[in-house]
Amino acid sequence: MLALRRGLGGLFLLAGAAHAGLMGWAMLCSLGLLRSAMTARLWSQLTFGHFLGLVLGCAVYLALGYRRLGEFHFEPLLDFLAGVAAFNVVLTASVFLLATRRLPAPFALLPSAFLLAYGLGLIKGRRFGFWKGAPPREGSGQA
């Protein structure tokens, strides 16, 4: 089960890196440091595609992992659901604050930073990416 949590962490880390690249490019364009244009349709497809990649990638990874284990543990599923829900909250809040100009442009990377930190926490075996709790034990059914 610890392997499932760590694998999820890798997927969240990958999603965070992809999101940071996309948001970094957009931020540099909005600050006038890059001369590039993107249609609203392409931007929408990229951000939705990123989100679908995160959700479907993690869901397929968990399904295959549970099949390989032959048993179901709810903790990795909760890690996945909590991570996606928290990412949506962070993303929504940062987009609102950026759109109303209450945050400077570099805070566009805040959702990316969340995904990266959450992924690193899961890789370290922490519950919900941040909570240390009891140290996980491989094969004990508790992680």
C-alpha positions in Angstrom: 0.0 0.0 0.0 2.9 2.3 0.6 4.0 1.7 -2.9 0.5 2.9 -4.1 0.9 6.1 -2.1 4.4 6.7 -3.5 3.2 6.0 -7.0 0.4 8.5 -6.6 3.0 11.0 -5.3 5.0 10.6 -8.5 1.9 11.3 -10.6 1.0 14.4 -8.6 4.7 15.5 -8.9 4.5 15.0 -12.7 1.2 16.9 -12.9 2.8 19.8 -10.8 5.7 20.0 -13.2 3.4 20.1 -16.2 1.2 22.7 -14.6 4.3 24.8 -13.6 5.5 24.8 -17.2 2.1 25.8 -18.5 1.6 28.5 -15.9 5.1 29.8 -16.2 4.8 30.2 -19.9 1.5 32.0 -19.5 2.9 34.2 -16.7 5.9 35.2 -18.8 3.6 36.1 -21.7 1.3 38.2 -19.5 4.3 40.1 -18.2 5.5 40.8 -21.7 8.7 38.8 -21.3 7.7 36.3 -24.1 6.0 37.4 -27.3 3.5 34.7 -27.9 -0.2 34.4 -28.2 -2.7 31.6 -27.4 -6.3 31.4 -28.2 -8.8 31.0 -25.4 -9.8 27.6 -26.9 -6.3 26.3 -26.8 -5.8 27.6 -23.2 -9.0 25.9 -22.2 -8.0 22.6 -23.8 -4.6 22.6 -22.3 -5.8 23.3 -18.7 -8.7 20.8 -19.0 -6.4 18.2 -20.6 -3.9 18.7 -17.7 -6.7 18.2 -15.1 -8.0 15.1 -16.9 -4.5 13.7 -17.1 -4.1 14.1 -13.4 -7.5 12.5 -12.5 -7.5 9.7 -15.1 -3.9 9.0 -14.6 -4.3 8.5 -10.9 -7.5 6.6 -11.2 -6.1 4.2 -13.7 -2.9 3.8 -11.6 -5.0 3.0 -8.5 -7.2 0.6 -10.4 -4.2 -1.3 -11.7 -2.5 -1.2 -8.4 -5.5 -2.6 -6.5 -5.8 -5.3 -9.1 -2.2 -6.3 -8.7 -2.5 -6.3 -4.9 -5.7 -8.3 -5.0 -7.1 -6.2 -2.1 -8.5 -2.8 -1.5 -7.0 -0.2 0.9 -8.9 3.0 1.3 -6.0 5.2 2.3 -4.4 5.7 -1.2 -7.9 6.4 -2.6 -8.4 9.1 0.1 -5.0 10.5 -0.7 -6.0 10.8 -4.3 -9.5 12.3 -3.6 -8.1 14.8 -1.0 -5.3 15.9 -3.4 -7.6 16.5 -6.3 -10.2 18.3 -4.1 -7.5 20.5 -2.5 -5.9 21.3 -5.8 -9.3 22.5 -7.1 -9.7 24.7 -4.1 -6.2 26.2 -4.4 -6.6 26.6 -8.2 -10.0 28.3 -7.8 -8.9 30.7 -5.1 -5.7 31.6 -6.9 -7.5 32.2 -10.2 -10.1 34.4 -8.5 -7.4 36.4 -6.6 -5.3 36.8 -9.7 -8.3 37.9 -11.8 -9.2 40.6 -9.3 -5.6 41.7 -9.1 -5.3 40.9 -5.4 -2.2 38.7 -6.1 0.8 39.5 -8.3 1.4 37.4 -11.4 4.0 35.0 -9.9 1.3 33.6 -7.7 -0.1 31.9 -10.8 2.4 29.2 -9.8 0.7 28.5 -6.5 -1.4 25.6 -7.7 1.7 24.1 -9.3 3.6 24.5 -6.0 0.7 22.7 -4.2 0.8 19.8 -6.6 4.6 19.5 -6.2 4.5 19.7 -2.4 1.6 17.2 -2.2 3.4 14.8 -4.5 6.6 15.0 -2.5 4.7 14.4 0.7 3.1 11.3 -0.8 6.4 10.0 -2.1 7.7 10.3 1.5 4.8 8.2 2.7 2.9 11.0 4.4 -0.9 10.6 4.7 -2.7 13.2 2.6 0.7 14.4 1.5 1.4 16.5 4.6 0.4 14.6 7.7 3.2 12.6 9.2 1.1 10.5 11.6 2.5 7.1 12.5 5.3 5.8 10.2 3.8 3.6 7.5 4.7 -0.1 7.5 4.9 -1.9 4.2 2.6 -4.9 3.9 0.9 -4.3 7.2 -2.3 -2.9 5.7 -1.5 0.4 7.5 0.0 3.2 5.5 
